[in-house]
Amino acid sequence: MRIARTLHRLERGLLQRYYGFDRWHIGHAGERYAADIVRCLNGWPEADRQSVVEIGCGLGDILRRLHFRSRLGLDRDPRVLAAARLLSRFHRGTPPRFDVFDFPKALPSGAYNAIIMVNWIHEVDPDQLREAIDAYFTRYLRPGGSVVLDTVDDPAYTYNHDVQRLAPAGAVTVHLGRYGRNRDIWVLQKAATNT
Ligand SMILES: C[S@@+](CC[C@H](N)C(=O)[O-])C[C@H]1O[C@@H](n2cnc3c(N)ncnc32)[C@H](O)[C@@H]1O
């Protein structure tokens, strides 16, 4: 276990030196919240696992483990995306697609069963974030789909969001779990039919 972790850090360290992305990505693969998101979404019925997008996907550690027909990873850092593409080549099956995307300037395209935004939205102004989540919910989320996001309760972060203020009207808010640094993961579900 320790050897595997050391090799993993070594691999990430080499990638970081080559591509020059943020050093955060060296030590943070395999976080417990990531495993729980993967377990939760992979537990959905196959019909509800058609398409997923992760905004702020980093090296794609969550996305690569998701069993969805179509997987799209978006990030504002082209260096981390280049490394994510390389890592995906060593996994079986159709690799996820990765694209540069600068939130909130860029807009997604397509319709998704799941939209994931975790471990970076603490840098986004709450009003701006709420507006974007509202738009994603209405325009890019399929009926019955979910936005998965996190909030933190730690003064070291720029914003400690309140999930009740972020959730669009009519969303069902499910708490997935609490993790280090008082990080909560939330699944905001959209109604299955447009009534
Ligand atoms: C801390 S990493 C988290 C990666 C992944 N979501 C996870 O939880 O394992 C944050 C990622 O979000 C990206 N990011 C931060 N702000 C962003 C923005 N405004 N638009 C798109 N990506 C952003 C960063 O480039 C970085 O790769």
PDBQT file of the ligand as one rigid body, heavy atoms in Angstrom, charges set to zero:
ROOT
HETATM    1  C1  LIG A 201      -7.982  21.338  -6.649  1.00  0.00    +0.000 C 
HETATM    2  S1  LIG A 201      -8.171  20.781  -8.286  1.00  0.00    +0.000 S 
HETATM    3  C2  LIG A 201      -9.497  19.587  -8.148  1.00  0.00    +0.000 C 
HETATM    4  C3  LIG A 201      -9.533  18.583  -9.262  1.00  0.00    +0.000 C 
HETATM    5  C4  LIG A 201     -10.723  17.610  -9.196  1.00  0.00    +0.000 C 
HETATM    6  N1  LIG A 201     -11.981  18.317  -9.315  1.00  0.00    +0.000 N 
HETATM    7  C5  LIG A 201     -10.696  16.817  -7.908  1.00  0.00    +0.000 C 
HETATM    8  O1  LIG A 201     -11.480  17.134  -6.998  1.00  0.00    +0.000 OA
HETATM    9  O2  LIG A 201      -9.901  15.875  -7.801  1.00  0.00    +0.000 OA
HETATM   10  C6  LIG A 201      -9.013  22.180  -9.002  1.00  0.00    +0.000 C 
HETATM   11  C7  LIG A 201      -8.998  22.209 -10.514  1.00  0.00    +0.000 C 
HETATM   12  O3  LIG A 201      -9.961  23.167 -10.914  1.00  0.00    +0.000 OA
HETATM   13  C8  LIG A 201      -9.427  23.951 -11.954  1.00  0.00    +0.000 C 
HETATM   14  N2  LIG A 201     -10.114  25.256 -11.919  1.00  0.00    +0.000 N 
HETATM   15  C9  LIG A 201     -10.032  26.196 -10.934  1.00  0.00    +0.000 A 
HETATM   16  N3  LIG A 201     -10.787  27.255 -11.246  1.00  0.00    +0.000 NA
HETATM   17  C10 LIG A 201     -11.352  26.990 -12.455  1.00  0.00    +0.000 A 
HETATM   18  C11 LIG A 201     -12.214  27.738 -13.322  1.00  0.00    +0.000 A 
HETATM   19  N4  LIG A 201     -12.631  28.972 -12.992  1.00  0.00    +0.000 N 
HETATM   20  N5  LIG A 201     -12.605  27.178 -14.504  1.00  0.00    +0.000 NA
HETATM   21  C12 LIG A 201     -12.169  25.927 -14.837  1.00  0.00    +0.000 A 
HETATM   22  N6  LIG A 201     -11.334  25.180 -14.067  1.00  0.00    +0.000 NA
HETATM   23  C13 LIG A 201     -10.927  25.711 -12.891  1.00  0.00    +0.000 A 
HETATM   24  C14 LIG A 201      -7.938  24.029 -11.657  1.00  0.00    +0.000 C 
HETATM   25  O4  LIG A 201      -7.191  24.334 -12.828  1.00  0.00    +0.000 OA
HETATM   26  C15 LIG A 201      -7.667  22.638 -11.093  1.00  0.00    +0.000 C 
HETATM   27  O5  LIG A 201      -7.249  21.735 -12.082  1.00  0.00    +0.000 OA
ENDROOT
TORSDOF 0
